[in-house]
Amino acid sequence: MKYPNRESSCIDAEQWPVVVDSRKRAEFGFPTWVRLSRRWRAAGLVVVLLGGVSAAIAQSAEQGMQTVGSSTTVDRPRSGRDRQAASENPDAPRPVLLQAAGDPRHTGTGEVALQNALQTGEIAGLPAFDSADWSVSPDASFDPSVEPAAHATYVPLKDCPTDETRARECRMHWGPMVMESVLFNAFEDGGNIYTGYWYRNETLTGRWWDRYVASVDEWRWSRWSDNNPILDDYVGHPMMGAITNSIWIQNDPKGMTLEFANDRAYWRSRMRALAWSTFYSFEWKLGPTGEAAVGHNGDHFFFDKGVLTNETGWVELVTTPVGGFGWTIAEDYLDKHVVTKLEDKSRNPVLLTIYNFLTPARGFANILRFRPPWYRDSRIVKANSFWSDPGEGVSASTADAIRYASRHHDSKAESYLASVERVPVAAPANWQGPGGKHEFGAWWGISLMSGHIWGFAGDVKYMPIDLRYSYELHRHHESWTMRYSPEMTALAMLDWPTPNTTSTRTALNQRKRAYGSGLSPVGFQMDFRPLHRVQPFLSTDGGFIYFSDRVLSPEGSRFMYTIDYGAGLNIFHHKSQAITIGYRYQHLSNANISLHNPGTDANTFYVGVSRFRTKGDQRTELDLR
């Protein structure tokens, strides 16, 4: 996780490109065929590692879903191999297909066939029955395209840890798990790139693929230490492993509702999570989306605090999954014996957030699936807040049944949902569709390319993090709505070039960065198709940002006015929660309140999440299905 501290290197920053070019190996006398073979060998190593661990995870997950006991084989669908074996053994007993007597396809000859079968003893052990009620269809034949159902009843999420029927609803949620892992990986890469100049410089210098292969090839497999700080190796990476464990667990129906317990189901679920964490650890250090590719850790050596290193070794490959496993077990224990008692004392959202500092990995994994940090699949934890779901909340088992029923028409989950007790609730007057009158959200954006409609300062990087509130002012039938939408810029980063032509010119003093915060009290947003799940919108905001230093020019100002125009999409994945994807063209200027006003325009692409509520609306997910 640590980026190299090149400033402490004994190699001058001006000469650093020469050191980076040493990755070409030609300067050290390596023949071309050796370089090629080592590159292919390194690429092959990555493929073998990732493929092998993936196969282990798949096998582990499959074993967790296998049927145990003979009673579970009764309704098992016949595979192609079973059907082939049956055709090769014509003397084997064949199934007798029964039909109700009222079936229009049945004829009288079917009764004779069944009676003959009983008399000859071909069907042994069948109880007596009334031939007026049942008969055999004369044209009964086995259709290989039609397979019997794997199970007859819906298995609630809370019963999945002990399910032995291989029910579809108890299988691993691969899609959400992969998406949350990709989001976590992007978060880690983004943090390294944002906080470390050398991560950005190394990633963009030289031929990316060649440097990535060299990073893998130069990994020090014979060394334990990677010369990173102790906190990185033995605290930061175990926490990373615990987060990846939590990502797996919250998408594994056989483990997500389990609390700490010394039983087989609990330990099996956590061991499957350990397998996934091991895979993620290797991918993060050696994969094409990890530190070997973003930052090129390992492709060359440098001096850091007097030690020659390339920051590779076994330590983080081991401490991430193994330390993360212990961290996960500790969080499970604290959650069961400490956090649950604290939840009974208060459901204030601020206090619930503080409680979850005892289980930080689980809380962060909840955020990756757009849940509050205190959410639990094993119990209902509802905050006492206007923005919380109404009523007493819906359990994870009920929410899972709702999703299952919405995806599978005429599903068996309907009978389970019908058995869930409901309390009459109040609905807001004249409110339809997703969303609500009030909206609270946050978004993160980045601009890597400057515009020149109003401002003329170029090559400026801009990254804002904003909190927003909006209130619906007017709704025009089912066509559009108008919302008042002020915002607060919690943190904004502005990075601009500062050409230095002096003798002290180095790569470290060619750009400058400042941070600031501000408000945009004037904001409006027009939403279209308000009754649909995907709602396009247009927006505009105006306000100011105050920075920590003069920006864009030594004679500039800390105070900058802002105005933007944008468009985007609100995508509702929940009746009161939406993911936002958008674009804004934003102008920053000091309006000539200082000696120099260069101004700049930012092309900001952003993503966000919002929560909606309407006063008086007490409908839960169960009522709105």
Buried (B, 14 or more C-beta within 10 A) or exposed (E): BBBBEBEEBEEEBEEBEEBBEBBBBEEEEEEEEEBEEBBEEBBEBBEEBBEEBBEBBEEBBEEBBEBEEEEBEEEBEBEEEEEEEBEEEEEEEEEBEBBEBEEEEBEEEBBBBBEEBBEEEEEEEEEEEEEEEBBBBEEBEEEEEEEEEBBEEBBBBBBBBEBBBBBBBBBBBEEBBEBBBEBBBEBBBBEBBEEBBBBBBBBEBBEBEBBBBBBBBBBBEEBEBBBBEEEBBBBBBBBBBBBBBBBBBBBBBBBBBBBBEEEEBBBBBBEBBBBBBBBBBBBBBBBBBBBBBBBBBBBBBBBBEEEEBBBBBBBBBBBBBBBBBEBBBBBBEBBBEEBBEBBEEBBEBEBBBBBBEBBBBBBBBBBBBBBBBBBBBBBEBBBEBEBBBBBEBBBBBBBBBBBBBEEBEEBBBBEBBEEBEEEEEEBBEEBEBBBBBBBBBBBBBBBBBBBEEEBEBBEBBBBBBBBBBBEBEEBEEEEBBBBEBBBBBEBBBBBBBEEEEEEEEEBBEEBBBBEBBBBBEBBBBBBBBBEEEEBBBBBBBBBBBBBEEBBBBEEBBBBBBBBBEBEBEBBBEBBBBBBBEBBBBBBBBBEEEBEBBBBBBBBBBBEBBBBBBBEEBBBBBBBEE
